[in-house]
Amino acid sequence: MIDTIRVKVSFSKSVESYHSNSYVQKQICNELMEILNSNVDGQIDRVLEIGCGSGNLTKLILQRYPNCSGVINDLCDRWKSRIAPLVDERNFSLIWGDAEAISFDVEYDLIASSSAIQWLKNPDLFLANCYNKLRSGGYMLISTFGIDNLKEIRELTGIGLEYYSLDRLCSLIPQDALLLEAFQTETVLEFDSPVDVLKHLKQTGVNCVSSEIWTKQRLQKFVEGYRSFSTKCDSDKVKYNLTYNPVYFLIKKP
């Protein structure tokens, strides 16, 4: 079960470090915009973004649709310092809090979310509710993570989110919806040490899945165990891998 309070606290602590360390999340936002540009020709007027974070996707949407208006949301209100300047003098509402507990308006042309719905308690119901808030001809553009995401951490510690497979995500799409895109990719980051892997997770707020304390003994066991996820570079320098498994889909409401 997702602990919403713990998630909020963790991401609040990572506000200063997230933007410069969220390499994969930035790539995902760029991919989302490629998907949108390849499939959507018309104007987008009303936008709802769920889980804006530091504004990687927000900025791209506003560049693509400079005259759009709508609502931008995130659980963590400390992102306001980054998001408010992006929407300055635009007709946008910033609504902070748990997206599953907020009654958003209806009739959006685009509902978008990047790397966020895996943190929801009931993503199935949430996606269905979002679809109901689309205008006819509207789009829902989502990225989340698949079952191989951070697989090294799960294998070594047994800790991780319940990620959805691509097939399961596609099964959640309403019967009348048009599935325009659905695919997954894999990105492997390399770090100089297992401790650097942990630092990366903390700097991007992803260390909130468990409340367990990292004792000296537990850290040592983790470092020793992580050697099984190491590779040697051409210079014989050892690198430690961390796998991301982004999943993307775009649907259209007829």
C-alpha positions in Angstrom: 0.0 0.0 0.0 1.3 3.4 -1.0 1.9 5.7 2.0 1.0 9.1 0.5 2.4 11.1 3.4 5.8 9.3 3.1 5.8 9.9 -0.7 5.1 13.6 -0.2 7.8 14.0 2.5 10.4 12.2 0.3 9.8 14.2 -2.8 9.7 17.4 -0.7 13.2 16.6 0.5 14.4 16.0 -3.1 13.1 19.3 -4.6 16.6 20.9 -4.8 18.3 17.8 -6.2 15.5 16.2 -8.4 15.8 18.4 -11.5 19.5 17.8 -12.0 19.4 14.1 -11.3 16.2 13.0 -13.0 18.0 12.0 -16.2 15.6 9.2 -17.2 12.5 11.3 -16.3 13.6 14.1 -18.6 14.1 11.5 -21.4 10.6 10.2 -20.8 9.1 13.7 -21.0 10.8 14.2 -24.4 9.5 10.9 -25.6 6.0 11.8 -24.5 6.1 15.0 -26.6 7.4 13.0 -29.6 4.4 10.7 -29.2 2.1 13.7 -29.0 3.6 15.5 -32.0 3.3 12.3 -34.1 -0.3 11.7 -33.3 -2.0 15.1 -32.6 -2.3 17.7 -35.3 -5.0 20.0 -33.9 -4.9 22.6 -31.2 -5.0 21.7 -27.5 -6.9 24.3 -25.4 -7.5 22.7 -22.0 -4.9 20.7 -20.2 -4.7 18.7 -17.0 -1.3 17.6 -15.9 -1.0 15.1 -13.0 2.3 14.9 -11.1 4.1 17.8 -12.6 7.2 17.5 -10.4 9.9 19.9 -11.4 8.1 20.8 -14.6 9.9 18.8 -17.2 6.7 17.9 -19.1 4.9 21.1 -18.1 7.5 23.2 -20.0 7.3 21.1 -23.1 3.5 21.2 -23.2 3.5 25.0 -22.8 6.1 25.4 -25.6 4.0 23.2 -27.9 0.7 24.8 -27.0 1.5 28.4 -25.8 -2.2 29.5 -25.7 -3.5 26.5 -23.7 -5.0 26.8 -20.2 -6.0 24.4 -17.5 -4.8 22.8 -14.3 -1.4 21.6 -13.1 -1.2 19.3 -10.1 1.3 17.6 -7.9 1.2 16.0 -4.5 4.2 18.1 -3.3 3.5 21.8 -3.0 7.2 22.6 -2.8 7.3 22.4 -6.6 5.5 25.7 -6.7 8.7 27.6 -6.9 9.6 25.9 -10.2 6.1 25.6 -11.7 4.7 29.1 -10.9 7.2 30.9 -13.1 6.4 28.6 -16.1 2.7 29.5 -16.0 3.1 33.1 -15.0 0.4 35.2 -16.7 -1.2 32.1 -18.2 -4.7 30.9 -17.4 -3.6 27.9 -15.3 -4.6 26.8 -11.8 -2.0 25.1 -9.6 -3.7 22.6 -7.4 -1.5 20.8 -4.9 -2.4 17.6 -3.1 -3.4 13.9 -3.7 -4.8 13.7 -7.2 -7.0 10.8 -6.2 -8.7 12.9 -3.6 -9.3 16.0 -5.8 -12.4 16.7 -7.9 -10.9 18.2 -11.1 -13.0 19.9 -13.7 -14.4 18.1 -16.7 -13.8 18.6 -20.5 -10.1 18.6 -21.1 -8.4 18.3 -24.5 -5.4 16.6 -23.0 -4.7 14.9 -19.7 -1.0 14.1 -19.3 1.1 12.5 -16.6 4.7 11.5 -16.6 6.3 9.1 -14.1 3.6 9.6 -11.5 0.7 7.1 -11.6 2.8 4.3 -10.1 2.5 6.3 -6.8 -1.3 6.2 -6.8 -3.2 3.9 -4.5 -5.7 2.9 -7.2 -4.4 3.8 -10.7 -7.1 1.7 -12.3 -9.9 3.8 -11.0 -7.9 7.0 -11.5 -7.3 6.4 -15.2 -11.0 5.6 -15.7 -11.9 8.9 -14.0 -9.4 10.8 -16.1 -10.9 9.3 -19.3 -14.3 10.5 -18.2 -13.0 14.0 -17.9 -11.8 14.2 -21.5 -13.8 16.0 -24.2 -14.8 14.0 -27.2 -11.7 13.9 -29.4 -9.5 14.5 -26.3 -6.3 12.7 -25.5 -4.8 11.0 -22.5 -1.0 10.8 -22.6 0.6 8.7 -19.8 4.0 7.4 -18.9 4.7 5.1 -15.9 7.1 2.2 -15.3 6.9 -1.5 -16.1 7.7 -4.6 -14.1 11.4 -4.5 -14.7 11.8 -1.0 -13.3 14.6 -0.8 -10.6 14.8 -4.6 -10.8 18.2 -4.6 -9.2 16.8 -3.0 -6.0 13.8 -5.3 -5.9 15.9 -8.4 -6.4 18.5 -7.5 -3.7 16.2 -6.0 -1.1 12.7 -7.3 -1.9 11.4 -3.7 -1.8 9.6 -2.0 -4.7 6.4 -0.7 -6.0 3.8 -2.8 -7.7 4.5 -1.9 -11.3 2.0 -2.7 -14.1 3.0 -4.6 -17.2 2.2 -3.0 -20.6 -0.5 -5.6 -21.2 -2.2 -4.8 -17.9 -2.1 -1.1 -18.6 -3.7 -1.7 -22.0 -6.4 -3.8 -20.4 -7.4 -0.8 -18.3 -8.3 1.3 -21.4 -12.0 1.8 -21.9 -13.6 -0.3 -24.6 -14.6 2.8 -26.7 -11.1 4.4 -26.5 -8.8 4.5 -29.4 -5.3 3.2 -28.5 -2.9 5.2 -30.6 0.4 4.3 -28.9 1.5 1.7 -26.4 5.1 0.6 -25.9 7.9 0.2 -23.3 11.6 0.8 -23.4 14.6 0.1 -21.1 17.3 2.5 -19.9 20.3 1.3 -17.8 22.1 3.9 -15.8 25.7 3.3 -14.7 27.1 4.4 -11.3 30.6 4.3 -9.8 29.4 2.5 -6.6 26.3 0.9 -5.0 26.2 3.9 -2.6 25.9 6.2 -5.6 22.9 4.2 -6.7 21.3 4.8 -3.3 22.2 8.5 -3.5 20.5 8.7 -6.9 17.3 7.2 -5.6 17.3 9.6 -2.7 18.0 12.6 -4.9 15.0 11.8 -7.1 12.7 11.0 -4.3 12.3 7.3 -5.1 13.6 6.1 -1.7 10.2 6.4 0.0 8.9 2.9 -0.8 10.2 1.6 2.5 10.6 3.1 6.0 13.4 0.7 7.0 16.5 2.3 8.5 19.8 1.9 6.7 22.1 0.6 9.4 25.8 0.2 8.8 25.4 -3.6 8.6 22.5 -3.3 6.2 24.4 -0.9 4.0 27.4 -3.2 3.9 25.2 -6.1 2.9 23.7 -4.0 0.1 27.1 -3.0 -1.2 28.3 -6.6 -1.3 25.2 -7.9 -2.9 25.1 -5.2 -5.6 28.3 -6.5 -7.0 26.2 -9.0 -9.0 24.8 -6.0 -10.9 28.2 -4.6 -12.0 29.9 -4.6 -15.3 33.4 -3.8 -16.5 34.1 -0.9 -18.9 36.8 -0.9 -21.6 39.1 0.7 -19.1 38.4 -2.2 -16.6 36.6 0.2 -14.4 33.6 -1.3 -12.6 30.2 0.3 -13.1 27.0 -0.6 -11.2 23.8 -0.8 -13.2 20.3 0.5 -12.4 17.5 -0.3 -14.8 14.5 1.9 -15.7 11.6 0.4 -17.6 9.4 3.3 -18.9 6.0 2.5 -20.3 4.1 4.9 -22.6 0.6 5.0 -23.9 -1.6 7.5 -25.7 -5.4 7.1 -26.1 -8.0 9.2 -27.8 -11.7 9.6 -26.8 -13.9 9.2 -29.9 
